[in-house]
């Protein structure tokens, strides 16, 4: 197959470009691919953090390979994290902080968050009217289900609020 760019040499790289009219496959020779910034040499070290993480010859998760650390709270180990991809408890983040920072640095290129920060909405206490309405609904359901002891407790709570 010939190079789609120069039409002189054999194509060694296939590039899939997604455009407005759909996917387009481009076949390039080694020289044209290099001119476009596409690496064709597989033995070179990977440029992306994802490739570093996925290729075992390049920096395997050596820190995660052994039983070098355990969480003092839940006894979860780094090996458990490696096999499941999950931590055991909230304190694992403190116990494995160094290892997790290195992992984040390799995967995301940084261990610091640079995007927008989520601010949870402020929780406001429910107004008494909505609490009363909820208690009345629960009282009605308790009476319908013939749970008279629960209904009596709910009735007393309603009287206190009124």
Secondary structure, 3 states (H helix, E strand, C coil): CECCCCCCCECCEEEEEEECCEEEEEEECHHHHHHCCCCCCCCCCCCCHHHHHHCCCCCCCHHHCCCCCECCCCCCEHHHHHHHCCCCCCCHHHHCHHHHHHHHHHHHCCCCCCCCCCCCCCCCCCCHHHHHHHHHHHHHHHHHCCCHHHHHHHHHHHHHHC
